Amino acid sequence: MTAELQHAKQVVLEYYDVFDAAPVDQLADVLRKHTTDNYSWRGIHPFYEQSGVDAVAKTFWVPLRQAFSPLQRRPDVLFAGVNTVGDGREVWVCQMGHLLGLFDRPWLAIPPTQRMCFLRYAEFHRVEDDRIAETTLFLDVISVMQQAGQDPLPPQTGASHLHPGPRTHDGVLLEAQDPDEGNRTMALVDKMIDDLDVANLAGNEAGDDRMPREALATTWHHDMLWFGPAGIGATYTIDRYQQQHQFPFRVNLTSKVFHGHIARFAEGNYAGFFGWSNLTNTPTGGFLGLPGSDVAADMRVVDIYRRDGDQLAENWVFIDLLHWLYMQGLDVLARMRQLTGQEEL
């Protein structure tokens, strides 16, 4: 299986090399050469599910490349693994980092800055033989809006800045990894999730949504780093993570229904998963600085972890907040078009 994971990473890296260098009018052709005939693609709001390379190129990649030029890929994490969700035969590759470009033309009604812009991304590819069969791409659109001076939300609880890659600078796993290390990482992530489930049950019975610190300290390093999406921000240490994200999330979002993951896998010290959607919740207490609501909405979430020994040290999180807000009746991008007068590209 180690050889299969290395092959899958090579398939994805070869695709990136050709695709990133291709002219805009050749993007669909490059996609066609590197994907299966039934290729499917998922993207955050407003792109959603697309079938076939022509739709993917026209809907997402061509407008992006026209707005940010030249576009440079700057990965911080790359790893592969066998999906632990399902029949155990799917091989997935994850790459996370930033897309960097000169923001010279409008994108999604966000006015261009004529300056460099960083777009956070986490991309998951399911590989079949020598081609990519399925892709899910998460982007932090709100971070682009913030860089353009068009922040659509009230002040966030965490810090707002350019999220760095791993502290250890070892996240791009080009070489084969010891399978036992990947198993340790996946087991630790699973234990963390199980511990949270137990603490959730105890909290529900006690009527207390504030999870005890000890529920995290068994699997998280005391100086953990949590890099959340723009609108929430980043936090440092268990205590500040609870104050600046976990407690607002647990107390103000109610009626949570978890739907599971599409893919969950690990390699070496890194693991990740995503769902479509992961959970549904209702912001009865208000969230993101917005008033409370009784409208349930879906959260599509990515979590990427770095393990340090027997504890989790870093966590990068993406949430399709624009979709979550849209389901509650707030179309952030439509409002942007009205306010800026920009045409959508």
VODRENTOR-565194 format. One record per residue (C-alpha): x, y, z; residue in one letter; residue number from 1. Coordinates in Angstrom, 2 decimals, decimal comma, padded with zeros to 5 digits. Layout:
N
+---------+---------+---------+---------+-----+
!       X !       Y !       Z ! residuo ! num !
+---------+---------+---------+---------+-----+
!       X !       Y !       Z !       a ! NUM !
...
+---------+---------+---------+---------+-----+
***
This chain:
345
+---------+---------+---------+---------+-----+
!       X !       Y !       Z ! residuo ! num !
+---------+---------+---------+---------+-----+
!  000,00 !  000,00 !  000,00 !       m !   1 !
!  002,95 !  002,35 !  000,57 !       t !   2 !
!  003,80 !  002,11 ! -003,13 !       a !   3 !
!  000,16 !  002,83 ! -004,03 !       e !   4 !
!  000,15 !  005,97 ! -001,89 !       l !   5 !
!  003,39 !  007,18 ! -003,46 !       q !   6 !
!  001,92 !  006,57 ! -006,91 !       h !   7 !
! -001,23 !  008,53 ! -006,04 !       a !   8 !
!  000,82 !  011,48 ! -004,85 !       k !   9 !
!  002,84 !  011,38 ! -008,05 !       q !  10 !
! -000,35 !  011,39 ! -010,14 !       v !  11 !
! -001,56 !  014,51 ! -008,34 !       v !  12 !
!  001,81 !  016,28 ! -008,44 !       l !  13 !
!  002,20 !  015,66 ! -012,18 !       e !  14 !
! -001,29 !  017,05 ! -012,71 !       y !  15 !
! -000,41 !  020,18 ! -010,71 !       y !  16 !
!  002,81 !  020,73 ! -012,67 !       d !  17 !
!  001,00 !  020,73 ! -016,00 !       v !  18 !
! -002,23 !  022,40 ! -014,90 !       f !  19 !
! -000,62 !  025,31 ! -013,07 !       d !  20 !
!  001,54 !  026,15 ! -016,08 !       a !  21 !
! -001,22 !  025,81 ! -018,68 !       a !  22 !
! -002,77 !  028,87 ! -020,40 !       p !  23 !
! -006,33 !  029,68 ! -019,41 !       v !  24 !
! -007,77 !  028,43 ! -022,68 !       d !  25 !
! -006,15 !  025,00 ! -022,18 !       q !  26 !
! -007,28 !  024,27 ! -018,64 !       l !  27 !
! -010,15 !  022,02 ! -019,66 !       a !  28 !
! -007,86 !  020,03 ! -021,97 !       d !  29 !
! -005,33 !  019,49 ! -019,19 !       v !  30 !
! -008,06 !  018,41 ! -016,81 !       l !  31 !
! -009,33 !  015,95 ! -019,40 !       r !  32 !
! -005,90 !  014,29 ! -019,69 !       k !  33 !
! -005,50 !  013,85 ! -015,94 !       h !  34 !
! -009,02 !  012,88 ! -014,84 !       t !  35 !
! -011,39 !  009,98 ! -015,42 !       t !  36 !
! -014,31 !  010,13 ! -017,83 !       d !  37 !
! -016,79 !  010,41 ! -014,94 !       n !  38 !
! -014,76 !  013,04 ! -013,07 !       y !  39 !
! -016,71 !  014,86 ! -010,35 !       s !  40 !
! -015,82 !  018,05 ! -008,51 !       w !  41 !
! -017,08 !  019,75 ! -005,35 !       r !  42 !
! -016,42 !  023,37 ! -004,45 !       g !  43 !
! -017,50 !  025,82 ! -001,80 !       i !  44 !
! -020,32 !  028,32 ! -002,31 !       h !  45 !
! -021,13 !  029,52 ! -004,94 !       p !  46 !
! -019,50 !  026,80 ! -007,09 !       f !  47 !
! -020,97 !  023,59 ! -005,60 !       y !  48 !
! -020,95 !  020,23 ! -007,44 !       e !  49 !
! -019,78 !  020,12 ! -011,06 !       q !  50 !
! -019,65 !  017,13 ! -013,42 !       s !  51 !
! -017,10 !  016,95 ! -016,22 !       g !  52 !
! -013,99 !  018,97 ! -016,91 !       v !  53 !
! -015,64 !  021,60 ! -019,11 !       d !  54 !
! -018,04 !  022,61 ! -016,34 !       a !  55 !
! -015,24 !  022,65 ! -013,75 !       v !  56 !
! -013,00 !  024,83 ! -015,90 !       a !  57 !
! -015,75 !  027,24 ! -016,94 !       k !  58 !
! -017,36 !  027,56 ! -013,52 !       t !  59 !
! -014,28 !  027,83 ! -011,33 !       f !  60 !
! -010,78 !  027,70 ! -012,76 !       w !  61 !
! -011,06 !  030,12 ! -015,70 !       v !  62 !
! -012,62 !  032,97 ! -013,65 !       p !  63 !
! -010,07 !  032,41 ! -010,87 !       l !  64 !
! -007,10 !  032,44 ! -013,21 !       r !  65 !
! -008,42 !  035,55 ! -014,97 !       q !  66 !
! -008,74 !  037,41 ! -011,68 !       a !  67 !
! -005,44 !  036,33 ! -010,08 !       f !  68 !
! -002,53 !  036,33 ! -012,48 !       s !  69 !
! -000,02 !  034,84 ! -012,41 !       p !  70 !
! -001,35 !  032,26 ! -009,94 !       l !  71 !
!  001,25 !  030,50 ! -007,82 !       q !  72 !
!  000,64 !  027,36 ! -005,74 !       r !  73 !
!  002,37 !  027,37 ! -002,34 !       r !  74 !
!  001,67 !  024,06 ! -000,56 !       p !  75 !
!  002,35 !  023,57 !  003,13 !       d !  76 !
!  000,97 !  020,03 !  003,48 !       v !  77 !
!  000,79 !  017,04 !  001,14 !       l !  78 !
! -000,13 !  013,54 !  002,24 !       f !  79 !
! -002,02 !  010,48 !  000,99 !       a !  80 !
! -003,93 !  007,68 !  002,60 !       g !  81 !
! -006,53 !  004,96 !  002,36 !       v !  82 !
! -009,97 !  006,26 !  003,20 !       n !  83 !
! -011,11 !  004,83 !  006,53 !       t !  84 !
! -014,71 !  005,70 !  005,62 !       v !  85 !
! -016,41 !  003,13 !  003,39 !       g !  86 !
! -014,92 ! -000,04 !  001,95 !       d !  87 !
! -011,28 !  000,81 !  002,68 !       g !  88 !
! -010,18 !  000,72 ! -000,97 !       r !  89 !
! -010,26 !  004,41 ! -001,88 !       e !  90 !
! -006,94 !  006,22 ! -002,08 !       v !  91 !
! -006,99 !  009,97 ! -001,48 !       w !  92 !
! -004,40 !  012,73 ! -001,66 !       v !  93 !
! -004,67 !  016,00 !  000,25 !       c !  94 !
! -002,77 !  019,20 ! -000,44 !       q !  95 !
! -003,16 !  022,34 !  001,65 !       m !  96 !
! -001,59 !  025,76 !  001,42 !       g !  97 !
! -002,13 !  029,08 ! -000,33 !       h !  98 !
! -002,72 !  030,18 ! -003,89 !       l !  99 !
! -000,88 !  033,45 ! -004,46 !       l ! 100 !
! -001,62 !  035,90 ! -007,24 !       g ! 101 !
! -001,94 !  039,53 ! -008,20 !       l ! 102 !
! -005,58 !  040,39 ! -007,60 !       f ! 103 !
! -006,07 !  042,46 ! -010,77 !       d ! 104 !
! -009,67 !  041,71 ! -011,81 !       r ! 105 !
! -012,90 !  041,24 ! -009,84 !       p ! 106 !
! -013,64 !  037,77 ! -008,51 !       w ! 107 !
! -017,04 !  036,89 ! -007,05 !       l ! 108 !
! -017,81 !  040,62 ! -006,95 !       a ! 109 !
! -014,82 !  041,23 ! -004,66 !       i ! 110 !
! -013,11 !  044,38 ! -005,95 !       p ! 111 !
! -009,49 !  043,83 ! -007,04 !       p ! 112 !
! -006,66 !  045,32 ! -005,00 !       t ! 113 !
! -003,92 !  045,37 ! -007,67 !       q ! 114 !
! -001,75 !  043,73 ! -005,00 !       r ! 115 !
! -000,71 !  040,22 ! -004,13 !       m ! 116 !
! -003,43 !  038,18 ! -002,48 !       c ! 117 !
! -003,28 !  034,88 ! -000,58 !       f ! 118 !
! -006,13 !  032,41 ! -001,02 !       l ! 119 !
! -006,14 !  029,55 !  001,50 !       r ! 120 !
! -007,05 !  026,17 !  000,03 !       y ! 121 !
! -007,38 !  022,53 !  000,98 !       a ! 122 !
! -007,84 !  020,16 ! -001,94 !       e ! 123 !
! -008,70 !  016,46 ! -001,79 !       f ! 124 !
! -008,28 !  014,13 ! -004,77 !       h ! 125 !
! -009,47 !  010,53 ! -005,07 !       r ! 126 !
! -007,09 !  008,71 ! -007,39 !       v ! 127 !
! -007,99 !  005,71 ! -009,54 !       e ! 128 !
! -005,03 !  004,07 ! -011,27 !       d ! 129 !
! -003,29 !  006,90 ! -013,14 !       d ! 130 !
! -006,06 !  009,52 ! -013,02 !       r ! 131 !
! -008,01 !  011,71 ! -010,65 !       i ! 132 !
! -011,61 !  010,55 ! -010,30 !       a ! 133 !
! -012,94 !  013,03 ! -007,79 !       e ! 134 !
! -011,88 !  016,37 ! -006,34 !       t ! 135 !
! -013,16 !  018,45 ! -003,44 !       t ! 136 !
! -011,74 !  021,96 ! -003,09 !       l ! 137 !
! -012,22 !  024,18 ! -000,06 !       f ! 138 !
! -011,25 !  027,85 ! -000,22 !       l ! 139 !
! -011,33 !  030,64 !  002,34 !       d ! 140 !
! -013,21 !  033,25 !  000,30 !       v ! 141 !
! -013,87 !  035,46 !  003,31 !       i ! 142 !
! -010,09 !  035,84 !  003,78 !       s ! 143 !
! -009,90 !  037,29 !  000,25 !       v ! 144 !
! -012,71 !  039,70 !  001,09 !       m ! 145 !
! -010,82 !  040,79 !  004,20 !       q ! 146 !
! -007,63 !  041,38 !  002,21 !       q ! 147 !
! -009,68 !  043,54 ! -000,17 !       a ! 148 !
! -011,09 !  045,60 !  002,69 !       g ! 149 !
! -014,56 !  044,09 !  002,30 !       q ! 150 !
! -014,96 !  042,08 !  005,52 !       d ! 151 !
! -018,57 !  040,84 !  005,51 !       p ! 152 !
! -018,73 !  039,95 !  009,22 !       l ! 153 !
! -018,37 !  041,65 !  012,61 !       p ! 154 !
! -015,00 !  041,30 !  014,43 !       p ! 155 !
! -014,06 !  037,65 !  014,90 !       q ! 156 !
! -013,14 !  035,94 !  018,16 !       t ! 157 !
! -009,76 !  034,60 !  017,01 !       g ! 158 !
! -006,77 !  036,30 !  015,41 !       a ! 159 !
! -006,87 !  037,35 !  011,78 !       s ! 160 !
! -003,65 !  036,83 !  009,83 !       h ! 161 !
! -001,95 !  034,73 !  007,19 !       l ! 162 !
! -002,11 !  031,17 !  008,51 !       h ! 163 !
!  001,32 !  029,48 !  008,45 !       p ! 164 !
!  002,12 !  025,88 !  007,60 !       g ! 165 !
!  003,40 !  023,34 !  010,13 !       p ! 166 !
!  005,76 !  024,55 !  012,81 !       r ! 167 !
!  008,05 !  021,65 !  011,92 !       t ! 168 !
!  008,16 !  022,52 !  008,18 !       h ! 169 !
!  007,75 !  018,84 !  007,29 !       d ! 170 !
!  004,21 !  018,76 !  005,98 !       g ! 171 !
!  004,92 !  018,00 !  002,31 !       v ! 172 !
!  005,39 !  014,23 !  002,42 !       l ! 173 !
!  007,18 !  013,48 ! -000,84 !       l ! 174 !
!  008,92 !  010,40 !  000,55 !       e ! 175 !
!  007,25 !  007,17 !  001,65 !       a ! 176 !
!  006,21 !  007,15 !  005,32 !       q ! 177 !
!  006,21 !  004,38 !  007,91 !       d ! 178 !
!  002,65 !  002,96 !  007,81 !       p ! 179 !
!  002,71 !  002,55 !  011,59 !       d ! 180 !
!  003,13 !  006,32 !  012,00 !       e ! 181 !
!  000,06 !  006,99 !  009,88 !       g ! 182 !
! -001,90 !  004,43 !  011,91 !       n ! 183 !
! -000,82 !  006,18 !  015,14 !       r ! 184 !
! -001,98 !  009,52 !  013,77 !       t ! 185 !
! -005,34 !  008,18 !  012,64 !       m ! 186 !
! -005,85 !  006,40 !  015,97 !       a ! 187 !
! -005,13 !  009,63 !  017,86 !       l ! 188 !
! -007,60 !  011,61 !  015,74 !       v ! 189 !
! -010,21 !  008,90 !  016,29 !       d ! 190 !
! -009,57 !  008,96 !  020,04 !       k ! 191 !
! -009,91 !  012,75 !  020,06 !       m ! 192 !
! -013,29 !  012,48 !  018,33 !       i ! 193 !
! -014,41 !  009,72 !  020,72 !       d ! 194 !
! -013,35 !  011,79 !  023,74 !       d ! 195 !
! -015,37 !  014,75 !  022,46 !       l ! 196 !
! -018,40 !  012,50 !  021,97 !       d ! 197 !
! -018,14 !  011,28 !  025,57 !       v ! 198 !
! -017,73 !  014,83 !  026,88 !       a ! 199 !
! -020,65 !  016,00 !  024,73 !       n ! 200 !
! -022,89 !  013,33 !  026,23 !       l ! 201 !
! -021,82 !  014,21 !  029,77 !       a ! 202 !
! -022,35 !  017,91 !  029,10 !       g ! 203 !
! -025,80 !  017,33 !  027,66 !       n ! 204 !
! -026,85 !  015,31 !  030,71 !       e ! 205 !
! -025,50 !  018,00 !  033,04 !       a ! 206 !
! -026,98 !  020,85 !  031,01 !       g ! 207 !
! -023,51 !  022,39 !  030,53 !       d ! 208 !
! -022,22 !  023,10 !  027,03 !       d ! 209 !
! -018,79 !  024,25 !  028,25 !       r ! 210 !
! -016,57 !  021,22 !  027,80 !       m ! 211 !
! -014,00 !  020,65 !  030,58 !       p ! 212 !
! -010,40 !  021,35 !  029,66 !       r ! 213 !
! -009,43 !  017,78 !  030,57 !       e ! 214 !
! -011,52 !  016,45 !  027,69 !       a ! 215 !
! -009,06 !  018,07 !  025,28 !       l ! 216 !
! -005,83 !  017,71 !  027,24 !       a ! 217 !
! -005,73 !  013,94 !  026,77 !       t ! 218 !
! -005,19 !  014,27 !  023,01 !       t ! 219 !
! -004,19 !  017,92 !  022,44 !       w ! 220 !
! -000,85 !  019,54 !  023,22 !       h ! 221 !
! -001,17 !  022,29 !  025,85 !       h ! 222 !
!  000,12 !  024,88 !  023,34 !       d ! 223 !
! -001,97 !  023,64 !  020,46 !       m ! 224 !
! -002,45 !  025,85 !  017,41 !       l ! 225 !
! -005,90 !  026,04 !  015,82 !       w ! 226 !
! -006,07 !  027,85 !  012,48 !       f ! 227 !
! -009,74 !  028,48 !  011,77 !       g ! 228 !
! -011,43 !  030,08 !  008,76 !       p ! 229 !
! -011,68 !  033,83 !  008,31 !       a ! 230 !
! -014,70 !  034,98 !  010,29 !       g ! 231 !
! -013,58 !  032,89 !  013,27 !       i ! 232 !
! -009,80 !  033,24 !  013,21 !       g ! 233 !
! -006,87 !  031,45 !  014,82 !       a ! 234 !
! -006,23 !  030,56 !  018,46 !       t ! 235 !
! -003,23 !  029,40 !  020,53 !       y ! 236 !
! -003,24 !  027,05 !  023,57 !       t ! 237 !
! -006,11 !  024,91 !  024,80 !       i ! 238 !
! -007,46 !  027,63 !  027,08 !       d ! 239 !
! -007,67 !  030,31 !  024,38 !       r ! 240 !
! -009,05 !  027,79 !  021,88 !       y ! 241 !
! -011,90 !  027,07 !  024,24 !       q ! 242 !
! -012,54 !  030,75 !  024,96 !       q ! 243 !
! -012,25 !  031,99 !  021,39 !       q ! 244 !
! -013,85 !  029,17 !  019,44 !       h ! 245 !
! -015,04 !  026,05 !  021,22 !       q ! 246 !
! -017,32 !  027,67 !  023,79 !       f ! 247 !
! -019,01 !  030,07 !  021,30 !       p ! 248 !
! -019,45 !  027,16 !  018,91 !       f ! 249 !
! -020,89 !  024,80 !  021,52 !       r ! 250 !
! -023,09 !  027,28 !  023,40 !       v ! 251 !
! -024,53 !  029,32 !  020,54 !       n ! 252 !
! -025,02 !  026,59 !  017,93 !       l ! 253 !
! -027,69 !  024,11 !  018,97 !       t ! 254 !
! -029,60 !  021,10 !  017,59 !       s ! 255 !
! -026,42 !  019,68 !  016,07 !       k ! 256 !
! -026,80 !  016,70 !  013,75 !       v ! 257 !
! -023,59 !  015,04 !  012,58 !       f ! 258 !
! -023,51 !  013,47 !  009,13 !       h ! 259 !
! -020,02 !  011,94 !  009,08 !       g ! 260 !
! -017,24 !  012,30 !  006,52 !       h ! 261 !
! -016,68 !  011,64 !  002,84 !       i ! 262 !
! -013,00 !  010,89 !  003,39 !       a ! 263 !
! -010,76 !  010,47 !  006,44 !       r ! 264 !
! -007,17 !  009,30 !  006,18 !       f ! 265 !
! -003,64 !  009,76 !  007,51 !       a ! 266 !
!  000,00 !  009,41 !  006,51 !       e ! 267 !
!  003,00 !  009,94 !  008,74 !       g ! 268 !
!  002,23 !  012,63 !  011,32 !       n ! 269 !
! -000,61 !  014,15 !  009,28 !       y ! 270 !
! -004,29 !  013,37 !  009,00 !       a ! 271 !
! -007,33 !  015,02 !  007,51 !       g ! 272 !
! -010,99 !  014,67 !  006,74 !       f ! 273 !
! -013,89 !  016,50 !  005,13 !       f ! 274 !
! -017,65 !  016,12 !  004,97 !       g ! 275 !
! -020,38 !  017,26 !  002,58 !       w ! 276 !
! -021,85 !  018,30 !  004,90 !       s ! 277 !
! -020,28 !  017,32 !  008,22 !       n ! 278 !
! -023,08 !  018,64 !  010,40 !       l ! 279 !
! -026,23 !  020,70 !  010,60 !       t ! 280 !
! -026,78 !  023,21 !  013,39 !       n ! 281 !
! -028,98 !  026,13 !  014,38 !       t ! 282 !
! -027,48 !  029,45 !  015,59 !       p ! 283 !
! -030,07 !  030,07 !  018,28 !       t ! 284 !
! -027,56 !  032,02 !  020,35 !       g ! 285 !
! -026,05 !  033,89 !  017,41 !       g ! 286 !
! -022,71 !  033,11 !  015,79 !       f ! 287 !
! -019,97 !  035,02 !  013,93 !       l ! 288 !
! -021,18 !  038,17 !  015,66 !       g ! 289 !
! -024,60 !  037,86 !  014,00 !       l ! 290 !
! -028,01 !  037,71 !  015,70 !       p ! 291 !
! -029,55 !  034,42 !  016,70 !       g ! 292 !
! -031,74 !  032,48 !  014,31 !       s ! 293 !
! -033,95 !  029,40 !  014,38 !       d ! 294 !
! -032,98 !  028,36 !  010,84 !       v ! 295 !
! -030,92 !  025,17 !  010,60 !       a ! 296 !
! -027,96 !  025,25 !  008,21 !       a ! 297 !
! -025,25 !  022,87 !  007,01 !       d ! 298 !
! -021,53 !  023,19 !  007,73 !       m ! 299 !
! -019,07 !  021,69 !  005,26 !       r ! 300 !
! -015,80 !  021,36 !  007,14 !       v ! 301 !
! -012,17 !  020,34 !  006,59 !       v ! 302 !
! -009,85 !  019,41 !  009,45 !       d ! 303 !
! -006,15 !  018,77 !  008,88 !       i ! 304 !
! -003,98 !  017,72 !  011,83 !       y ! 305 !
! -000,31 !  017,41 !  012,75 !       r ! 306 !
!  000,59 !  014,89 !  015,44 !       r ! 307 !
!  003,54 !  015,47 !  017,75 !       d ! 308 !
!  004,30 !  012,29 !  019,64 !       g ! 309 !
!  001,14 !  011,21 !  021,40 !       d ! 310 !
! -000,69 !  014,52 !  021,07 !       q ! 311 !
! -002,18 !  016,70 !  018,37 !       l ! 312 !
! -000,18 !  019,91 !  017,98 !       a ! 313 !
! -001,75 !  021,80 !  015,06 !       e ! 314 !
! -005,12 !  021,89 !  013,35 !       n ! 315 !
! -006,06 !  023,74 !  010,15 !       w ! 316 !
! -009,80 !  024,17 !  009,63 !       v ! 317 !
! -011,86 !  025,26 !  006,63 !       f ! 318 !
! -015,63 !  025,86 !  006,83 !       i ! 319 !
! -017,85 !  026,86 !  003,93 !       d ! 320 !
! -019,28 !  029,76 !  005,93 !       l ! 321 !
! -020,72 !  031,45 !  002,84 !       l ! 322 !
! -022,91 !  028,40 !  002,24 !       h ! 323 !
! -023,90 !  028,22 !  005,92 !       w ! 324 !
! -024,94 !  031,88 !  005,83 !       l ! 325 !
! -026,70 !  031,45 !  002,47 !       y ! 326 !
! -028,88 !  028,69 !  003,90 !       m ! 327 !
! -030,01 !  031,18 !  006,55 !       q ! 328 !
! -030,97 !  033,80 !  003,97 !       g ! 329 !
! -027,79 !  035,90 !  003,93 !       l ! 330 !
! -026,26 !  035,95 !  000,44 !       d ! 331 !
! -022,94 !  037,62 !  001,22 !       v ! 332 !
! -021,81 !  037,72 ! -002,41 !       l ! 333 !
! -025,06 !  039,22 ! -003,70 !       a ! 334 !
! -024,78 !  041,91 ! -001,06 !       r ! 335 !
! -021,20 !  042,51 ! -002,18 !       m ! 336 !
! -022,33 !  043,06 ! -005,76 !       r ! 337 !
! -024,90 !  045,59 ! -004,62 !       q ! 338 !
! -022,44 !  047,50 ! -002,46 !       l ! 339 !
! -019,48 !  047,56 ! -004,85 !       t ! 340 !
! -021,20 !  047,62 ! -008,22 !       g ! 341 !
! -018,73 !  044,98 ! -009,40 !       q ! 342 !
! -019,68 !  042,45 ! -012,03 !       e ! 343 !
! -019,26 !  038,83 ! -010,98 !       e ! 344 !
! -016,47 !  036,89 ! -012,74 !       l ! 345 !
+---------+---------+---------+---------+-----+
***
